[in-house]
Amino acid sequence: MVLCGYILNVDFSDLRKVIVLLGNAANNINQIAKRVNISNNIYKDDIQELQANYNELLETSKTILDRLLKI
């Protein structure tokens, strides 16, 4: 503060959301991998769920990056 004159209060709630979404995606991938290893099949619903999780993760990441660029 003395040298630069700036105080930054950073809200990491969005970053926590990204971490939760990454965990969800990893869990889904693990569940699908187990199912494929057991049955040698993958279901369309599983792929769609992964795509939806990925899209949510991507949009949240973009939002965070946009906010960081404004700082």
Protein Blocks (a to p, Z undefined) as FASTA:
>chain_A
ZZnopacdddfklmmmmmmmmmmmmmmmmmmmmmmmmnopacfklmmmmmmmmmmmmmmm
mmmmmmmmmZZ
